[in-house]
């Protein structure tokens, strides 16, 4: 299975929209747009999990940089949580 990260999504894109878009390349197990817990608004990114690595690579190559609802999306293999750079703490 391959986990794909999609950034710069239009705020109106839903998890169903992601699933529908990526399903044209192969089987999608999971599609999720991330929402803010308090405001319930999209954070502008999401994840898709596909069964086939070939289908995932084809989807990434076809969709990365594509303009959807006026925004060029960034599509790439999701890095495991432990390998992501640490966020800088902000003071309020």
C-alpha positions, 0 to 999 in steps of 0.5 A: 500500500502507498500513502499519498500526500496532497497539498494546496487543495481548494477549501471546497474539496472533500474526501469523496472528491479525492477518492473519485479523482484517485480512483481513476488510477487504481483502487483507493483504500482511504481518502481523507481531507484534513479539517481543523478540529475547532473551525471544521474548515479544511486545512487545504491538504489530505491523504489518499492510500492506494493498493498498487504502487504502480497506480500511485506513481501514475496518479502522482505523475499525472496530478502533481502540479495540476490546477484544480479549482484554480489551485496547483496541487502538490502530490507526493508520497507521504513521509512517515510521521517519524521522518517529518521535520519537527515543527517550531514552537510558536509563542502566543 
